[in-house]
Amino acid sequence: MTYNECIECILLGDAMAMLTVRNLPDDVHRALRVRAAQHGRSTEAEVREILAIAVKPEMRIRLGEALAALGRKVGLTNEDFEVFEQVRDKTLAEPLRFE
């Protein structure tokens, strides 16, 4: 990521989190470097990939996909959603007051 992209992310609220791993044994670091080289990535990119796979498994439930599948299963159509839009309460919510 370039400096300008980083500044843009910060301004838009898309800044990436940073993580520091302390006391990583030398043999683990060496194994990470080897694994990264095998995959054609930097060590940092390899660690990101390992962490993403570990915490975001492929079989996780994705809410949007689950709701779309449910809609298809019960046979909802675009016309059904148009009805929802017509009957939806469009009254603006009152802002919170801290008094």
C-alpha positions as CSV (number, residue, x, y, z in Angstrom):
1,M,0.0,0.0,0.0
2,T,1.4,3.4,-1.0
3,Y,1.6,6.3,1.4
4,N,-1.3,8.1,-0.5
5,E,-3.4,4.9,-0.4
6,C,-2.8,4.7,3.4
7,I,-3.8,8.3,3.9
8,E,-6.9,7.8,1.8
9,C,-7.8,4.7,3.9
10,I,-7.4,6.7,7.1
11,L,-9.5,9.5,5.8
12,L,-12.2,7.2,4.6
13,G,-12.2,5.1,7.7
14,D,-10.7,2.0,6.0
15,A,-7.4,1.9,7.9
16,M,-6.0,-1.6,8.4
17,A,-5.2,-2.9,11.9
18,M,-1.6,-3.6,12.7
19,L,-0.4,-6.5,14.8
20,T,2.9,-7.1,16.5
21,V,4.0,-10.6,17.4
22,R,6.6,-10.7,20.2
23,N,8.9,-13.6,21.2
24,L,8.4,-15.5,18.0
25,P,10.9,-18.4,18.1
26,D,13.6,-18.3,15.4
27,D,12.6,-21.7,14.0
28,V,9.0,-20.5,13.5
29,H,10.1,-17.3,11.8
30,R,12.4,-19.3,9.6
31,A,9.5,-21.7,8.7
32,L,7.3,-18.7,7.9
33,R,9.9,-17.3,5.6
34,V,10.3,-20.6,3.8
35,R,6.5,-21.1,3.4
36,A,6.1,-17.5,2.2
37,A,8.8,-18.1,-0.5
38,Q,7.1,-21.3,-1.6
39,H,3.9,-19.3,-2.1
40,G,5.7,-16.3,-3.7
41,R,4.7,-13.9,-1.0
42,S,6.4,-11.8,1.6
43,T,6.6,-13.2,5.1
44,E,4.1,-10.5,6.2
45,A,1.7,-11.5,3.4
46,E,2.0,-15.1,4.3
47,V,1.2,-14.4,8.0
48,R,-1.9,-12.4,6.9
49,E,-3.0,-15.3,4.7
50,I,-2.5,-17.8,7.6
51,L,-4.5,-15.6,10.0
52,A,-7.3,-15.1,7.5
53,I,-7.7,-18.8,6.9
54,A,-7.6,-19.5,10.6
55,V,-10.2,-17.0,11.7
56,K,-12.4,-16.9,8.6
57,P,-13.0,-20.5,7.6
58,E,-14.5,-21.2,4.2
59,M,-17.6,-22.8,5.7
60,R,-18.5,-19.8,7.9
61,I,-22.1,-18.5,7.6
62,R,-22.4,-15.4,5.6
63,L,-25.6,-13.6,6.7
64,G,-26.4,-12.0,3.3
65,E,-25.9,-15.2,1.5
66,A,-28.0,-17.1,4.1
67,L,-30.9,-14.6,3.8
68,A,-30.8,-14.7,0.0
69,A,-30.9,-18.5,0.0
70,L,-33.8,-18.4,2.5
71,G,-35.7,-16.0,0.2
72,R,-35.1,-18.2,-2.8
73,K,-36.2,-21.3,-0.8
74,V,-39.5,-19.7,0.1
75,G,-40.0,-18.3,-3.3
76,L,-39.7,-14.5,-2.7
77,T,-39.6,-12.4,-5.8
78,N,-38.7,-8.8,-6.6
79,E,-42.4,-7.9,-6.5
80,D,-42.6,-9.2,-3.0
81,F,-39.9,-6.8,-2.0
82,E,-41.6,-3.9,-3.8
83,V,-44.6,-4.5,-1.5
84,F,-42.3,-4.3,1.5
85,E,-41.0,-1.0,0.3
86,Q,-44.5,0.4,-0.2
87,V,-45.7,-0.5,3.3
88,R,-42.4,0.4,5.1
89,D,-42.7,3.2,7.7
90,K,-40.7,6.1,6.2
91,T,-41.1,8.4,9.2
92,L,-37.7,9.7,10.2
93,A,-36.5,8.5,13.6
94,E,-36.1,11.0,16.4
95,P,-32.5,11.7,17.2
96,L,-31.2,10.7,20.6
97,R,-31.2,13.4,23.3
98,F,-28.8,13.4,26.1
99,E,-30.3,15.6,28.7
